[in-house]
Amino acid sequence: MVKELTRPGDLRAGAAPDTAWAFFGGEFVPLRDAKVNVMTHAFNYGTGCFEGIRAYWNEDEHQLYGLFLREHYDRLLRSCKVLRMSLPYTAARLVDLTVEVLRRCGYQQDAYVRPLAYKADQIIGVRLHDLEDALAIFAVPFGTYIDIEKGLNVGISSWRRTDDNAIPARAKITGAYVNAALAKTDAQDAGYDEAIVLTQDGHVSEGSAENLFMVRDGILVTPPASDNILEGITRASVLRLAGDLSIPTVVRTIDRTELYVCEELFLCGTGAQISPVTSVDHRAVGDGTIGPVTTRIKDVYYAAVKGKLARYKDWCTPIYPK
């Protein structure tokens, strides 16, 4: 029997309760004790990489399911390779550590897990080599990152997505998310819910921190990895769902103005989940309502991530023993 430590509504989404735990410094500690020095290299230079992982509470089964744990840790280790980091853990071991963190937290509500690999030396000087690599994993209660019940009003950002030859988007590098922050804040200051960023040559890349799908002529379209997108895990799951639902798909470069004339548009990601878009640059997407393709994918996705569909049960790792 798992003790209920927090309830929906007790905390602002993403806030850390007193009962939160972390894996830090090679051991499990209360999250309040997981602290770094202000001289830490990653704090000064953005030399870290991370993942965002959701865990969904299934009330009927009284079970918390970690979503795509292995896939996230495979990607984290790839990001580490880009930043010349070497962690003493396999992806399987990282999954086990995450399950233990969540068990210690005891959440009976949706949660968010943040693994963070970073350069830990307390030293001044920009480089990647000859520095200590460290790992932290923590989990907090978490609801919706974006309002997914209504269509989003988005704007094309004047900020361009970072290029693979500058700060590669396929690695989730902490410092690179300044790019997302600039785009997101400008968009919201201008009255939009979210931003769409373009590549250096003006093609559609993704949202500020979400992958993008549009529907044109009944075909689901998403930009390729070569257009400086994060190789998203939710994106991959959407492509699988589309195949299972017999929705035709294509991966290709997207022009900006295609977003003005497409029938449907949505953003997706671990945090954003499936977020329909109904307006781009003050132009209605389709008839300005959430379309049928988006609805079909969204409904199946939300059932799958809570462990309710046997076909996708392998996406979910049960946290609490039965």
Secondary structure, 3 states (H helix, E strand, C coil): CCCCCCCCCCCCCCCCCCCCEEEECCEEEEHHHCCCCCCEHHHHHCCEEECCEEEEEECCCCEEEEECHHHHHHHHHHHHHHCCCCCCCCHHHHHHHHHHHHHHHCCCCCEEEEEEEEECCECCCCCCCCCCEEEEEEEEECCCCCCCCCCEEEEEEEEECCCCCCCCCCCCEHHHHHHHHHHHHHHHHCCCCEEEEECCCCEEEEECCCEEEEEECCEEEECCHHHCCCCCHHHHHHHHHHHHCCCCEEECCCECCHHHHCCEEEEEECCCEEEEEEEECCEECCCCCCCHHHHHHHHHHHHHHCCCCHHHHHHEEECCCC
